[in-house]
Amino acid sequence: MNPLAVVGRLFLNFVGMTGKISLFFYNAMRHGFQPPYYWTLILNQFIQIGYYSLPVVGLTAIFTGMVLALQSYTGFSRFSAEGAVATVVVLSITRELGPVLAGLMVAGRVGASMAAEIGTMRVTEQIDALVTLSANPFKYLIFPRILAGTIVLPILVLIADIIGVMGGYVICVHELNFNRGNYMQQTLRYLEFSDVQSGLIKAAAFGMLITLMGCYHGFNSGRGAEGVGRATTNAVVSASIFILFMNYVLTSILFQR
């Protein structure tokens, strides 16, 4: 095969997919912000995405904070800089690890669930039934999920930040014999509002991407169980890749000096 033809084909496929996703997002926003509004569906998605994701996000955050504290102490002790452990833990969690790990965990739980649910509705022709009943599927199915994901994930990340910092505090104070007051002082001394704010901005973008990928792949699912399974896999993989890519983009923008 001609290598240039392969590269061109991949590039055209990427551009075509980007256009389809952009039009899908545009239709969801255009129809979603027009009355009537389905507040019950939006509230239900708040519960499904936010409340039921708390356990997995909380466990991820607390163990991440613990491991980060141990690893930081092991590295800094070689340079007699153990006092910087608290600063590294809080900045790493609020800037990067909190939003990224929470986004990846929610993508695995929520993205797959949305793709499977909407894909099943596509296979069983429930979406066609909504259109027949004059119910816009973008307003009824897609917009509540995207809106809820964009709003809820920053709340989850804020909770994850607190839990992760608490996990580092527990390890440093009870395992590594740090002074409680000094550790809290170092934690708050170098933490700025912009650090937390940048993580929440990332979380909002990640929440939008997760729900968008889940809804898009489910809405365009193939026929049969195989099509639904493929849509679920594609939703999780694409959401995870977009999270990592968008994390780099937002980091380069938010922390540009």
Summary of the structure (lengths in Angstrom):
residues: 257
radius of gyration: 21.3
end to end distance: 45.5
largest distance: 70.2
contacts: 900
relative contact order: 0.16
helix: 88%
strand: 0%
